[in-house]
Amino acid sequence: MLPQTGMPIGDSPAFRQVKFLIRKLSACDATLLIQGETGTGKELAARAIHYSSRRGQGPFIPVNCGAITDNLVESELFGAERGAFTDARESRLGIVSQAEGGTLMLDEVEVMSPRAQVVLLRFLEDHEYRPIGGRPRQADVRIIAATNRNLEQMVAEGSFRSDLLFRLNLVTLELPPLRERAEDIRLLAEVFIQRYAEEYRQEPRRLHAETLSAFLRYSWPGNVRELENLIHRQYLVSDDPVIHIADPRAPEDRRHCERPAVQDCANDFQTAKARVIAHFEKAYLTSLLTRTGGNISRAALLSGKERSALGKLMKKYGLDRSQFKRSRKTS
């Protein structure tokens, strides 16, 4: 979603403050907690801080904490030496070692198990760790944690450690939801339009006035990521030079399949019917694959079609699963 190494885009008062803080936080090396709703760009902000800092030439390693299994938390974080346990035929670097000299981003830190929280807390105290079967080492790494949950509330509920929260929120960056920075909606939409015009080698499109009005009225529960996905889908399912969306909440099949019937009234019945079906099939597939992140097996299950039949339809409309693989750059 936007340049991986650049400053996030926005010029609203709320977002100017965010950019100011990003510059300030790039000048220090303190542990940082980024908070914000899903889709507000937490990883993008973390990347901007990393690449603007003295660590910018080092690695940026983003990790979803939900992927760290509880029974392997030490080896996942700190690695293991050869022979440290059964099947350990060679040494393996943990994610802390992979981020050496750079930044380790722990995304969705709220899903860490109690055991993983203890392990992380111990590491944050002095940045010392021990690979399984190895000797203690000192890590030169900056920790940036991110969450879309209220960690203070989780502490009160007993599901998150208060001492870990104290370690993580030495400095906090709060990302505002898109509904609180409406002045940025048009700017962001135009950036995404330009991006997908270049990606699909098409002429840039323009927003219909009604579309912009609808965008400004909409609450954007998925935030910037939802806006980006909406623009992306338009490039996949429509060839219109003008982006005309009266209601961002409308289902894709309704949004893109009702209009052709009216437009094709001058054609014979069979031609008009075929075009409406083609619009529906492409729109439905695009929405389905977006929902499943390009997972064909899950898409087949949800649609009630055979996997092979779904594959034939995708080939028919030039859709590739790689177009829909979820990217974590928009979190």
TORKOL-4160 file (C-alpha; in steps of 0.2 Angstrom, whole numbers, padded with zeros to 4 digits, m for minus):
331
<pt num="1" X="0000" Y="0000" Z="0000"/>
<pt num="2" X="0011" Y="0015" Z="m0005"/>
<pt num="3" X="0030" Y="0016" Z="m0005"/>
<pt num="4" X="0037" Y="0003" Z="0008"/>
<pt num="5" X="0051" Y="0015" Z="0013"/>
<pt num="6" X="0043" Y="0032" Z="0011"/>
<pt num="7" X="0033" Y="0043" Z="0023"/>
<pt num="8" X="0014" Y="0038" Z="0024"/>
<pt num="9" X="0003" Y="0049" Z="0013"/>
<pt num="10" X="m0009" Y="0062" Z="0021"/>
<pt num="11" X="m0010" Y="0080" Z="0024"/>
<pt num="12" X="m0025" Y="0082" Z="0036"/>
<pt num="13" X="m0021" Y="0090" Z="0053"/>
<pt num="14" X="m0023" Y="0073" Z="0061"/>
<pt num="15" X="m0010" Y="0065" Z="0050"/>
<pt num="16" X="0002" Y="0079" Z="0049"/>
<pt num="17" X="0004" Y="0076" Z="0068"/>
<pt num="18" X="0007" Y="0057" Z="0064"/>
<pt num="19" X="0021" Y="0062" Z="0051"/>
<pt num="20" X="0029" Y="0074" Z="0064"/>
<pt num="21" X="0030" Y="0060" Z="0077"/>
<pt num="22" X="0037" Y="0048" Z="0064"/>
<pt num="23" X="0051" Y="0060" Z="0060"/>
<pt num="24" X="0054" Y="0062" Z="0079"/>
<pt num="25" X="0054" Y="0044" Z="0083"/>
<pt num="26" X="0066" Y="0040" Z="0068"/>
<pt num="27" X="0079" Y="0050" Z="0078"/>
<pt num="28" X="0079" Y="0038" Z="0093"/>
<pt num="29" X="0081" Y="0020" Z="0096"/>
<pt num="30" X="0067" Y="0017" Z="0110"/>
<pt num="31" X="0055" Y="0003" Z="0110"/>
<pt num="32" X="0039" Y="0009" Z="0102"/>
<pt num="33" X="0021" Y="0004" Z="0102"/>
<pt num="34" X="0010" Y="0008" Z="0087"/>
<pt num="35" X="m0008" Y="0007" Z="0090"/>
<pt num="36" X="m0022" Y="0009" Z="0077"/>
<pt num="37" X="m0037" Y="0000" Z="0069"/>
<pt num="38" X="m0035" Y="m0013" Z="0056"/>
<pt num="39" X="m0030" Y="m0006" Z="0040"/>
<pt num="40" X="m0023" Y="0011" Z="0046"/>
<pt num="41" X="m0005" Y="0007" Z="0040"/>
<pt num="42" X="0004" Y="0002" Z="0056"/>
<pt num="43" X="0017" Y="m0008" Z="0046"/>
<pt num="44" X="0019" Y="0006" Z="0034"/>
<pt num="45" X="0023" Y="0018" Z="0048"/>
<pt num="46" X="0035" Y="0006" Z="0056"/>
<pt num="47" X="0044" Y="0005" Z="0040"/>
<pt num="48" X="0045" Y="0024" Z="0038"/>
<pt num="49" X="0052" Y="0025" Z="0055"/>
<pt num="50" X="0065" Y="0011" Z="0052"/>
<pt num="51" X="0071" Y="0018" Z="0035"/>
<pt num="52" X="0072" Y="0036" Z="0041"/>
<pt num="53" X="0083" Y="0030" Z="0056"/>
<pt num="54" X="0101" Y="0026" Z="0058"/>
<pt num="55" X="0096" Y="0008" Z="0056"/>
<pt num="56" X="0089" Y="0011" Z="0039"/>
<pt num="57" X="0103" Y="0001" Z="0030"/>
<pt num="58" X="0099" Y="m0014" Z="0042"/>
<pt num="59" X="0085" Y="m0027" Z="0040"/>
<pt num="60" X="0067" Y="m0023" Z="0044"/>
<pt num="61" X="0059" Y="m0039" Z="0049"/>
<pt num="62" X="0040" Y="m0039" Z="0052"/>
<pt num="63" X="0033" Y="m0054" Z="0061"/>
<pt num="64" X="0014" Y="m0058" Z="0065"/>
<pt num="65" X="0014" Y="m0064" Z="0083"/>
<pt num="66" X="0000" Y="m0076" Z="0079"/>
<pt num="67" X="0012" Y="m0086" Z="0069"/>
<pt num="68" X="0024" Y="m0089" Z="0084"/>
<pt num="69" X="0019" Y="m0106" Z="0090"/>
<pt num="70" X="0018" Y="m0107" Z="0109"/>
<pt num="71" X="0029" Y="m0123" Z="0111"/>
<pt num="72" X="0042" Y="m0116" Z="0099"/>
<pt num="73" X="0043" Y="m0098" Z="0105"/>
<pt num="74" X="0061" Y="m0098" Z="0111"/>
<pt num="75" X="0067" Y="m0106" Z="0095"/>
<pt num="76" X="0056" Y="m0095" Z="0084"/>
<pt num="77" X="0063" Y="m0079" Z="0093"/>
<pt num="78" X="0080" Y="m0084" Z="0097"/>
<pt num="79" X="0085" Y="m0098" Z="0085"/>
<pt num="80" X="0093" Y="m0115" Z="0089"/>
<pt num="81" X="0111" Y="m0122" Z="0088"/>
<pt num="82" X="0114" Y="m0138" Z="0078"/>
<pt num="83" X="0110" Y="m0154" Z="0089"/>
<pt num="84" X="0100" Y="m0144" Z="0102"/>
<pt num="85" X="0085" Y="m0155" Z="0100"/>
<pt num="86" X="0079" Y="m0169" Z="0089"/>
<pt num="87" X="0080" Y="m0166" Z="0070"/>
<pt num="88" X="0090" Y="m0150" Z="0073"/>
<pt num="89" X="0103" Y="m0155" Z="0060"/>
<pt num="90" X="0109" Y="m0137" Z="0057"/>
<pt num="91" X="0109" Y="m0121" Z="0066"/>
<pt num="92" X="0094" Y="m0110" Z="0063"/>
<pt num="93" X="0093" Y="m0091" Z="0066"/>
<pt num="94" X="0079" Y="m0084" Z="0076"/>
<pt num="95" X="0069" Y="m0068" Z="0071"/>
<pt num="96" X="0079" Y="m0058" Z="0083"/>
<pt num="97" X="0096" Y="m0063" Z="0074"/>
<pt num="98" X="0088" Y="m0060" Z="0057"/>
<pt num="99" X="0084" Y="m0042" Z="0063"/>
<pt num="100" X="0102" Y="m0039" Z="0070"/>
<pt num="101" X="0107" Y="m0021" Z="0066"/>
<pt num="102" X="0089" Y="m0016" Z="0061"/>
<pt num="103" X="0071" Y="m0017" Z="0067"/>
<pt num="104" X="0060" Y="m0031" Z="0073"/>
<pt num="105" X="0042" Y="m0027" Z="0071"/>
<pt num="106" X="0030" Y="m0038" Z="0082"/>
<pt num="107" X="0013" Y="m0036" Z="0074"/>
<pt num="108" X="m0003" Y="m0041" Z="0083"/>
<pt num="109" X="0007" Y="m0042" Z="0099"/>
<pt num="110" X="m0010" Y="m0044" Z="0108"/>
<pt num="111" X="m0011" Y="m0062" Z="0102"/>
<pt num="112" X="0005" Y="m0068" Z="0111"/>
<pt num="113" X="0002" Y="m0082" Z="0123"/>
<pt num="114" X="0006" Y="m0079" Z="0141"/>
<pt num="115" X="0022" Y="m0090" Z="0139"/>
<pt num="116" X="0027" Y="m0079" Z="0124"/>
<pt num="117" X="0024" Y="m0063" Z="0134"/>
<pt num="118" X="0036" Y="m0069" Z="0148"/>
<pt num="119" X="0049" Y="m0073" Z="0135"/>
<pt num="120" X="0048" Y="m0057" Z="0126"/>
<pt num="121" X="0047" Y="m0047" Z="0143"/>
<pt num="122" X="0063" Y="m0056" Z="0148"/>
<pt num="123" X="0072" Y="m0051" Z="0132"/>
<pt num="124" X="0066" Y="m0033" Z="0133"/>
<pt num="125" X="0074" Y="m0030" Z="0150"/>
<pt num="126" X="0092" Y="m0031" Z="0143"/>
<pt num="127" X="0091" Y="m0037" Z="0125"/>
<pt num="128" X="0101" Y="m0053" Z="0130"/>
<pt num="129" X="0095" Y="m0069" Z="0123"/>
<pt num="130" X="0101" Y="m0087" Z="0122"/>
<pt num="131" X="0098" Y="m0098" Z="0106"/>
<pt num="132" X="0093" Y="m0116" Z="0111"/>
<pt num="133" X="0108" Y="m0125" Z="0115"/>
<pt num="134" X="0119" Y="m0110" Z="0113"/>
<pt num="135" X="0127" Y="m0096" Z="0123"/>
<pt num="136" X="0120" Y="m0080" Z="0128"/>
<pt num="137" X="0121" Y="m0066" Z="0115"/>
<pt num="138" X="0117" Y="m0047" Z="0115"/>
<pt num="139" X="0105" Y="m0041" Z="0102"/>
<pt num="140" X="0107" Y="m0024" Z="0093"/>
<pt num="141" X="0089" Y="m0023" Z="0087"/>
<pt num="142" X="0075" Y="m0010" Z="0089"/>
<pt num="143" X="0058" Y="m0017" Z="0094"/>
<pt num="144" X="0042" Y="m0010" Z="0087"/>
<pt num="145" X="0026" Y="m0018" Z="0093"/>
<pt num="146" X="0009" Y="m0015" Z="0084"/>
<pt num="147" X="m0009" Y="m0018" Z="0090"/>
<pt num="148" X="m0026" Y="m0015" Z="0085"/>
<pt num="149" X="m0033" Y="m0018" Z="0102"/>
<pt num="150" X="m0034" Y="m0008" Z="0118"/>
<pt num="151" X="m0019" Y="m0016" Z="0128"/>
<pt num="152" X="m0024" Y="m0007" Z="0144"/>
<pt num="153" X="m0041" Y="m0015" Z="0143"/>
<pt num="154" X="m0033" Y="m0032" Z="0140"/>
<pt num="155" X="m0022" Y="m0029" Z="0156"/>
<pt num="156" X="m0038" Y="m0025" Z="0166"/>
<pt num="157" X="m0046" Y="m0041" Z="0159"/>
<pt num="158" X="m0030" Y="m0051" Z="0164"/>
<pt num="159" X="m0026" Y="m0057" Z="0146"/>
<pt num="160" X="m0010" Y="m0046" Z="0144"/>
<pt num="161" X="0004" Y="m0043" Z="0156"/>
<pt num="162" X="0005" Y="m0026" Z="0164"/>
<pt num="163" X="0024" Y="m0026" Z="0165"/>
<pt num="164" X="0026" Y="m0031" Z="0147"/>
<pt num="165" X="0014" Y="m0016" Z="0142"/>
<pt num="166" X="0025" Y="m0004" Z="0152"/>
<pt num="167" X="0040" Y="m0011" Z="0142"/>
<pt num="168" X="0032" Y="m0009" Z="0125"/>
<pt num="169" X="0023" Y="0008" Z="0127"/>
<pt num="170" X="0038" Y="0018" Z="0132"/>
<pt num="171" X="0034" Y="0028" Z="0117"/>
<pt num="172" X="0017" Y="0026" Z="0108"/>
<pt num="173" X="0011" Y="0031" Z="0091"/>
<pt num="174" X="m0008" Y="0032" Z="0088"/>
<pt num="175" X="m0013" Y="0031" Z="0070"/>
<pt num="176" X="m0030" Y="0039" Z="0067"/>
<pt num="177" X="m0044" Y="0029" Z="0057"/>
<pt num="178" X="m0048" Y="0035" Z="0040"/>
<pt num="179" X="m0065" Y="0043" Z="0045"/>
<pt num="180" X="m0055" Y="0055" Z="0056"/>
<pt num="181" X="m0044" Y="0061" Z="0042"/>
<pt num="182" X="m0057" Y="0063" Z="0028"/>
<pt num="183" X="m0047" Y="0077" Z="0020"/>
<pt num="184" X="m0035" Y="0063" Z="0015"/>
<pt num="185" X="m0047" Y="0052" Z="0006"/>
<pt num="186" X="m0046" Y="0060" Z="m0011"/>
<pt num="187" X="m0027" Y="0061" Z="m0010"/>
<pt num="188" X="m0026" Y="0043" Z="m0006"/>
<pt num="189" X="m0038" Y="0037" Z="m0019"/>
<pt num="190" X="m0028" Y="0047" Z="m0032"/>
<pt num="191" X="m0012" Y="0039" Z="m0027"/>
<pt num="192" X="m0020" Y="0021" Z="m0028"/>
<pt num="193" X="m0027" Y="0026" Z="m0045"/>
<pt num="194" X="m0010" Y="0030" Z="m0051"/>
<pt num="195" X="m0002" Y="0015" Z="m0044"/>
<pt num="196" X="m0014" Y="0003" Z="m0052"/>
<pt num="197" X="m0014" Y="0012" Z="m0068"/>
<pt num="198" X="0005" Y="0009" Z="m0069"/>
<pt num="199" X="0003" Y="m0009" Z="m0063"/>
<pt num="200" X="m0009" Y="m0014" Z="m0076"/>
<pt num="201" X="m0002" Y="m0002" Z="m0089"/>
<pt num="202" X="m0018" Y="0008" Z="m0091"/>
<pt num="203" X="m0023" Y="0026" Z="m0092"/>
<pt num="204" X="m0026" Y="0034" Z="m0075"/>
<pt num="205" X="m0045" Y="0035" Z="m0071"/>
<pt num="206" X="m0054" Y="0049" Z="m0062"/>
<pt num="207" X="m0066" Y="0049" Z="m0048"/>
<pt num="208" X="m0084" Y="0053" Z="m0052"/>
<pt num="209" X="m0090" Y="0067" Z="m0041"/>
<pt num="210" X="m0104" Y="0056" Z="m0034"/>
<pt num="211" X="m0090" Y="0043" Z="m0030"/>
<pt num="212" X="m0080" Y="0056" Z="m0020"/>
<pt num="213" X="m0096" Y="0061" Z="m0011"/>
<pt num="214" X="m0100" Y="0043" Z="m0006"/>
<pt num="215" X="m0082" Y="0041" Z="m0001"/>
<pt num="216" X="m0083" Y="0056" Z="0011"/>
<pt num="217" X="m0099" Y="0050" Z="0019"/>
<pt num="218" X="m0093" Y="0032" Z="0021"/>
<pt num="219" X="m0086" Y="0027" Z="0038"/>
<pt num="220" X="m0072" Y="0015" Z="0031"/>
<pt num="221" X="m0072" Y="0001" Z="0044"/>
<pt num="222" X="m0057" Y="m0006" Z="0035"/>
<pt num="223" X="m0048" Y="0011" Z="0034"/>
<pt num="224" X="m0035" Y="0014" Z="0021"/>
<pt num="225" X="m0033" Y="m0004" Z="0016"/>
<pt num="226" X="m0052" Y="m0005" Z="0012"/>
<pt num="227" X="m0050" Y="0011" Z="0001"/>
<pt num="228" X="m0035" Y="0003" Z="m0008"/>
<pt num="229" X="m0044" Y="m0013" Z="m0011"/>
<pt num="230" X="m0059" Y="m0004" Z="m0018"/>
<pt num="231" X="m0049" Y="0005" Z="m0031"/>
<pt num="232" X="m0039" Y="m0011" Z="m0035"/>
<pt num="233" X="m0055" Y="m0020" Z="m0038"/>
<pt num="234" X="m0061" Y="m0007" Z="m0050"/>
<pt num="235" X="m0046" Y="m0010" Z="m0061"/>
<pt num="236" X="m0049" Y="m0028" Z="m0061"/>
<pt num="237" X="m0067" Y="m0029" Z="m0065"/>
<pt num="238" X="m0071" Y="m0013" Z="m0075"/>
<pt num="239" X="m0064" Y="m0004" Z="m0090"/>
<pt num="240" X="m0073" Y="0012" Z="m0087"/>
<pt num="241" X="m0062" Y="0028" Z="m0087"/>
<pt num="242" X="m0072" Y="0035" Z="m0073"/>
<pt num="243" X="m0073" Y="0027" Z="m0056"/>
<pt num="244" X="m0092" Y="0028" Z="m0052"/>
<pt num="245" X="m0096" Y="0020" Z="m0035"/>
<pt num="246" X="m0112" Y="0027" Z="m0028"/>
<pt num="247" X="m0111" Y="0016" Z="m0012"/>
<pt num="248" X="m0094" Y="0008" Z="m0006"/>
<pt num="249" X="m0104" Y="m0004" Z="0004"/>
<pt num="250" X="m0113" Y="m0012" Z="m0011"/>
<pt num="251" X="m0108" Y="m0030" Z="m0015"/>
<pt num="252" X="m0096" Y="m0031" Z="m0030"/>
<pt num="253" X="m0108" Y="m0042" Z="m0040"/>
<pt num="254" X="m0122" Y="m0029" Z="m0038"/>
<pt num="255" X="m0111" Y="m0014" Z="m0041"/>
<pt num="256" X="m0103" Y="m0021" Z="m0057"/>
<pt num="257" X="m0117" Y="m0032" Z="m0064"/>
<pt num="258" X="m0133" Y="m0021" Z="m0065"/>
<pt num="259" X="m0126" Y="m0008" Z="m0076"/>
<pt num="260" X="m0122" Y="m0018" Z="m0091"/>
<pt num="261" X="m0140" Y="m0024" Z="m0094"/>
<pt num="262" X="m0145" Y="m0006" Z="m0096"/>
<pt num="263" X="m0131" Y="m0002" Z="m0107"/>
<pt num="264" X="m0133" Y="m0017" Z="m0118"/>
<pt num="265" X="m0152" Y="m0014" Z="m0122"/>
<pt num="266" X="m0147" Y="m0009" Z="m0140"/>
<pt num="267" X="m0140" Y="m0027" Z="m0143"/>
<pt num="268" X="m0149" Y="m0043" Z="m0146"/>
<pt num="269" X="m0155" Y="m0053" Z="m0131"/>
<pt num="270" X="m0142" Y="m0067" Z="m0132"/>
<pt num="271" X="m0127" Y="m0054" Z="m0133"/>
<pt num="272" X="m0134" Y="m0043" Z="m0119"/>
<pt num="273" X="m0136" Y="m0059" Z="m0108"/>
<pt num="274" X="m0119" Y="m0065" Z="m0112"/>
<pt num="275" X="m0111" Y="m0049" Z="m0107"/>
<pt num="276" X="m0121" Y="m0047" Z="m0091"/>
<pt num="277" X="m0115" Y="m0065" Z="m0086"/>
<pt num="278" X="m0097" Y="m0061" Z="m0090"/>
<pt num="279" X="m0098" Y="m0045" Z="m0079"/>
<pt num="280" X="m0106" Y="m0055" Z="m0065"/>
<pt num="281" X="m0093" Y="m0070" Z="m0066"/>
<pt num="282" X="m0078" Y="m0058" Z="m0066"/>
<pt num="283" X="m0085" Y="m0047" Z="m0052"/>
<pt num="284" X="m0090" Y="m0062" Z="m0042"/>
<pt num="285" X="m0073" Y="m0071" Z="m0044"/>
<pt num="286" X="m0063" Y="m0055" Z="m0040"/>
<pt num="287" X="m0073" Y="m0052" Z="m0024"/>
<pt num="288" X="m0072" Y="m0071" Z="m0019"/>
<pt num="289" X="m0053" Y="m0071" Z="m0022"/>
<pt num="290" X="m0050" Y="m0055" Z="m0013"/>
<pt num="291" X="m0060" Y="m0062" Z="0002"/>
<pt num="292" X="m0049" Y="m0078" Z="0002"/>
<pt num="293" X="m0032" Y="m0069" Z="m0002"/>
<pt num="294" X="m0030" Y="m0080" Z="m0018"/>
<pt num="295" X="m0033" Y="m0096" Z="m0009"/>
<pt num="296" X="m0041" Y="m0107" Z="m0023"/>
<pt num="297" X="m0046" Y="m0121" Z="m0012"/>
<pt num="298" X="m0055" Y="m0110" Z="0001"/>
<pt num="299" X="m0063" Y="m0100" Z="m0014"/>
<pt num="300" X="m0070" Y="m0116" Z="m0021"/>
<pt num="301" X="m0077" Y="m0121" Z="m0004"/>
<pt num="302" X="m0086" Y="m0105" Z="m0002"/>
<pt num="303" X="m0093" Y="m0104" Z="m0020"/>
<pt num="304" X="m0098" Y="m0122" Z="m0020"/>
<pt num="305" X="m0089" Y="m0125" Z="m0036"/>
<pt num="306" X="m0075" Y="m0138" Z="m0041"/>
<pt num="307" X="m0058" Y="m0131" Z="m0039"/>
<pt num="308" X="m0054" Y="m0136" Z="m0057"/>
<pt num="309" X="m0070" Y="m0127" Z="m0063"/>
<pt num="310" X="m0065" Y="m0111" Z="m0053"/>
<pt num="311" X="m0048" Y="m0112" Z="m0061"/>
<pt num="312" X="m0055" Y="m0112" Z="m0079"/>
<pt num="313" X="m0066" Y="m0097" Z="m0075"/>
<pt num="314" X="m0050" Y="m0088" Z="m0068"/>
<pt num="315" X="m0041" Y="m0092" Z="m0084"/>
<pt num="316" X="m0056" Y="m0086" Z="m0094"/>
<pt num="317" X="m0055" Y="m0069" Z="m0086"/>
<pt num="318" X="m0036" Y="m0067" Z="m0085"/>
<pt num="319" X="m0036" Y="m0068" Z="m0066"/>
<pt num="320" X="m0021" Y="m0074" Z="m0057"/>
<pt num="321" X="m0021" Y="m0079" Z="m0038"/>
<pt num="322" X="m0005" Y="m0069" Z="m0035"/>
<pt num="323" X="m0015" Y="m0053" Z="m0038"/>
<pt num="324" X="m0025" Y="m0057" Z="m0023"/>
<pt num="325" X="m0012" Y="m0063" Z="m0010"/>
<pt num="326" X="m0014" Y="m0053" Z="0005"/>
<pt num="327" X="0000" Y="m0041" Z="0008"/>
<pt num="328" X="0004" Y="m0035" Z="0025"/>
<pt num="329" X="0011" Y="m0019" Z="0020"/>
<pt num="330" X="m0006" Y="m0011" Z="0023"/>
<pt num="331" X="m0007" Y="m0016" Z="0041"/>
